[in-house]
């Protein structure tokens, strides 16, 4: 699989990675055998970048990855985790003492001495411009608890502030055919600063796979049920913040476009992933998977030819006509 350099780390990572929120059970139950199968299938397919967080299943996702690393000591993988969502979301919670405790816990979960990449996990905006936070993160690097740090953000303004103030090696942000705003300023600013872009929610929580109808339902433990209206965290993480009915209808149009104008034999989800991969400035895209088959299909998107101009224009028009009004100004 094609690899790209992750910001200033010098690390080469696969253009399609694996997001492991699903392994923490917030997408319905995934048993240990199923989770290990997902990890194995992804890595066998060329994935070298895994993204997790200390709150995914209260550490379960990290622990499963740690078990996989222990069973595959020769695997050349970059594992990115996140910290900061285990406490009250106020700037005062983001201090060096807490950072040390959180990274100690993640190192134990993953079974490593030093974390490859730690990202602040969608913190309050003030955290992203704090000199004290910047100093604390640099201290973690100096103490060799972490090799590098990045940020995961909700809004484009937060991304721009972080790039200017914290100088992270990477910014993780929602980017897909239904969330195009990062293309305007964030990706160019990151490229100029040498900051990697990790694109999350690339299939809009499954909408762009084209399998849902307005009547589709999800497990009670699935955030697509319990966070449908932003009850538990930012609504932009669920269906990219798009109203479900609107998203389903727009996704049906996307599916038609993918079939008519996309690479022969590609699924809508693969076309959605390919769209992200070919955006200038993207380092890696991190779709999730609940089965080995899905992990392999996601990885195969990296091998698709570049999408043609006719499809790209059609996707942009779809966004402008059906999606922009709901999401563009908000994030």
C-alpha positions in Angstrom: 0.0 0.0 0.0 1.1 3.5 -0.7 2.7 5.2 2.4 3.1 8.9 3.3 5.2 10.7 5.9 3.3 11.5 9.1 4.2 15.2 9.7 7.6 15.7 11.3 7.8 12.2 12.8 9.6 10.8 9.7 7.4 7.8 10.0 5.9 6.3 6.9 2.3 5.3 7.4 -0.3 3.6 5.1 -2.7 6.0 3.3 -5.5 3.8 4.6 -5.2 3.1 8.3 -7.6 1.6 10.8 -9.7 3.4 13.3 -10.4 1.2 16.3 -13.3 3.0 18.0 -15.4 0.0 17.0 -13.2 -2.3 19.0 -14.2 -0.3 22.1 -17.9 -1.4 21.7 -19.5 2.0 21.0 -20.6 0.6 17.6 -22.4 -2.5 19.1 -20.7 -5.5 20.5 -17.4 -6.7 19.0 -16.0 -9.8 20.8 -12.2 -10.3 21.3 -11.9 -12.9 18.5 -13.7 -10.6 16.1 -11.5 -7.7 17.1 -8.3 -9.6 16.6 -9.5 -10.8 13.2 -10.1 -7.1 12.2 -6.6 -6.1 13.3 -5.0 -9.1 11.5 -6.9 -8.5 8.3 -6.0 -4.8 8.2 -2.3 -5.4 8.8 -2.3 -8.3 6.3 -3.8 -5.9 3.8 -1.0 -3.4 4.2 -2.3 -1.1 7.0 0.5 0.2 9.1 -1.3 2.9 11.1 -3.7 2.2 13.9 -5.7 4.9 15.7 -7.2 4.4 19.1 -8.0 6.3 22.3 -7.9 5.7 26.0 -11.7 6.1 26.3 -12.7 3.6 23.6 -14.3 1.0 25.7 -12.5 2.5 28.7 -9.2 1.2 27.4 -10.5 -2.0 25.8 -9.4 -0.9 22.3 -5.9 -0.1 23.5 -5.7 -3.4 25.3 -6.7 -5.4 22.2 -4.1 -3.6 20.1 -1.6 -4.2 22.9 -2.4 -7.9 22.7 -2.1 -7.9 18.9 1.3 -6.2 19.2 2.4 -8.8 21.7 1.4 -11.6 19.3 3.1 -9.9 16.3 6.4 -8.5 17.5 7.7 -8.1 14.0 4.9 -5.9 12.8 6.1 -2.4 11.8 3.1 -0.4 13.0 2.5 3.1 14.1 -0.1 3.3 16.9 -1.7 6.6 17.7 -3.8 7.0 20.8 -5.6 10.0 22.4 -6.0 11.4 25.8 -8.1 14.0 27.7 -11.7 12.7 27.5 -11.6 10.9 30.8 -12.1 14.0 32.9 -14.3 17.1 33.1 -13.9 19.1 29.8 -12.4 22.3 31.2 -9.0 23.7 30.4 -7.8 23.2 34.0 -8.0 19.4 33.5 -5.2 19.6 30.9 -2.0 19.7 33.0 1.3 17.9 33.1 0.4 15.7 36.1 -2.7 14.4 34.3 -0.8 13.9 31.0 1.7 11.7 32.8 -1.0 9.6 34.4 -3.0 9.2 31.2 0.0 8.3 29.1 1.2 5.8 31.8 -2.2 4.1 31.5 -2.1 4.0 27.7 1.5 2.6 27.8 0.3 -0.2 30.1 -2.7 -0.9 28.0 -0.6 -1.1 24.8 2.3 -2.8 26.4 4.9 -0.3 25.2 7.5 1.9 26.9 6.9 4.8 24.6 3.8 5.8 22.7 4.3 6.5 19.0 1.8 9.4 18.9 -0.5 10.9 21.5 -3.3 13.2 20.4 -5.3 15.6 22.6 -8.8 14.2 22.2 -11.1 17.1 21.1 -10.2 19.3 24.1 -11.7 22.7 24.9 -10.6 25.3 22.4 -8.6 27.2 25.0 -6.3 24.1 25.5 -5.2 24.4 21.9 -3.6 27.8 22.4 -2.2 27.3 25.8 1.6 27.7 26.3 1.4 25.6 29.4 -0.1 22.7 27.5 2.5 23.1 24.8 5.3 22.9 27.4 3.6 19.9 29.1 3.5 18.0 25.8 7.1 18.8 25.1 8.0 17.5 28.5 6.3 14.2 27.7 8.5 13.9 24.6 11.7 14.8 26.6 10.8 12.2 29.2 10.4 9.6 26.4 6.8 8.8 27.4 5.8 9.7 23.9 7.6 10.0 20.6 5.3 12.8 19.2 2.1 14.6 19.9 -0.8 15.7 17.8 -4.4 17.0 18.2 -7.8 15.7 17.3 -10.3 18.5 16.8 -13.9 19.1 16.0 -13.7 22.4 14.1 -11.6 23.9 11.4 -10.9 27.0 13.6 -9.6 24.7 16.3 -7.3 23.0 13.8 -5.9 26.3 12.6 -5.3 27.4 16.2 -3.5 24.2 17.1 -1.2 24.3 14.1 -0.2 27.9 15.0 0.1 27.5 18.8 0.9 23.9 19.6 3.0 22.9 16.6 1.7 19.3 16.5 3.0 16.7 14.2 -0.6 15.9 13.1 -4.1 17.1 13.1 -7.0 14.7 13.1 -10.3 16.0 11.8 -13.6 14.8 10.3 -13.2 14.9 6.5 -15.4 13.2 4.0 -17.6 13.9 1.0 -20.2 15.3 3.4 -17.7 17.3 5.5 -15.6 19.3 3.0 -14.7 22.5 4.9 -11.2 21.3 5.9 -10.2 21.5 2.3 -10.5 25.2 2.3 -7.9 26.3 4.9 -6.9 23.4 7.2 -5.2 21.2 4.7 -3.3 24.0 3.1 -2.2 25.4 6.5 -1.1 21.9 7.6 0.9 21.3 4.4 2.7 24.7 4.8 3.5 23.9 8.4 4.6 20.3 7.7 1.7 18.9 9.8 0.2 15.5 8.9 -3.6 15.2 8.4 -5.4 12.2 9.8 -8.9 12.1 8.3 -11.6 10.5 10.5 -15.3 9.6 10.0 -14.5 9.1 6.3 -17.7 7.2 5.5 -19.9 9.5 7.6 -20.6 6.8 10.2 -21.6 4.4 7.4 -23.9 6.7 5.5 -21.6 6.8 2.5 -21.6 3.1 2.3 -25.1 3.4 0.9 -26.6 0.6 2.9 -29.0 2.5 5.2 -32.6 3.5 4.7 -34.6 6.0 6.7 -35.9 3.0 8.7 -32.5 1.6 9.6 -31.9 1.1 13.3 -28.7 0.5 15.4 -27.9 -1.2 18.7 -28.5 0.6 21.9 -24.8 0.6 22.6 -24.1 2.1 19.2 -23.4 5.9 19.2 -25.6 6.1 16.0 -28.5 5.5 18.4 -27.5 7.2 21.7 -25.7 10.2 20.1 -28.1 10.8 17.2 -28.8 14.4 18.5 -25.4 15.0 20.3 -26.6 13.7 23.7 -23.2 12.3 24.7 -20.5 14.2 22.6 -20.2 16.4 19.6 -22.9 15.5 17.1 -20.4 16.0 14.3 -19.0 12.6 15.2 -22.3 10.8 14.4 -23.2 10.8 10.7 -20.9 13.8 10.3 -23.5 16.0 11.9 -25.9 15.5 9.0 -29.6 14.8 9.8 -30.1 11.1 9.3 -32.9 11.4 6.7 -31.0 14.0 4.7 -27.9 11.9 4.9 -29.6 8.7 3.7 -31.1 10.5 0.7 -27.8 12.2 -0.2 -26.0 8.9 0.3 -28.3 7.2 -2.2 -27.4 9.9 -4.7 -23.7 9.3 -3.9 -24.1 5.6 -4.5 -25.5 6.3 -8.0 -22.7 8.6 -8.8 -20.1 6.0 -7.6 -21.7 3.3 -9.7 -21.9 5.5 -12.8 -18.7 7.5 -12.6 -16.4 5.6 -10.2 -13.9 2.8 -10.8 -15.5 -0.4 -12.0 -16.4 -2.8 -9.2 -15.7 -0.4 -6.4 -18.2 -0.1 -3.6 -19.6 3.3 -2.5 -17.6 3.0 0.7 -14.4 2.4 -1.2 -15.1 5.4 -3.5 -15.7 7.5 -0.4 -12.3 6.4 1.0 -10.6 7.0 -2.3 -12.0 10.5 -2.4 -10.4 11.3 1.0 -7.0 9.7 0.1 -6.6 11.8 -3.0 -7.2 15.1 -1.3 -4.0 17.0 -1.3 -2.5 17.2 2.1 -4.1 14.1 3.6 -1.6 11.7 5.2 -3.9 8.8 6.2 -7.6 8.0 6.5 -8.8 5.9 9.3 -12.1 4.0 8.6 -13.3 1.6 11.2 -14.2 -2.0 10.7 -16.3 -4.5 12.6 -15.3 -7.5 10.5 -12.2 -8.8 8.8 -14.0 -8.6 5.5 -14.7 -4.9 6.0 -11.1 -4.2 7.0 -9.8 -5.8 3.8 -12.4 -3.9 1.7 -11.4 -0.6 3.3 -7.7 -1.3 2.6 -8.4 -2.1 -1.0 -9.7 1.4 -1.5 -6.0 2.5 -1.6 -5.5 0.5 -4.8 -8.3 2.2 -6.7 -7.3 4.6 -9.5 -7.8 8.3 -8.8 -11.4 9.4 -9.2 -12.1 11.3 -12.3 -13.0 15.0 -12.6 -16.6 14.3 -13.5 -17.2 12.4 -10.3 -15.4 14.9 -8.2 -17.5 17.8 -9.6 -20.7 15.7 -9.0 -19.7 15.0 -5.4 -19.1 18.7 -4.8 -22.4 19.6 -6.3 -24.1 17.1 -4.1 -22.6 18.6 -1.0 -23.5 22.2 -2.0 -27.1 21.3 -2.8 -27.9 18.9 0.1 -25.4 19.0 2.9 -23.6 22.4 3.1 -26.4 24.3 4.8 -26.4 21.8 7.7 -22.7 21.5 8.4 -20.4 24.0 6.7 -20.8 26.9 9.1 -20.9 24.8 12.3 -17.6 23.0 12.0 
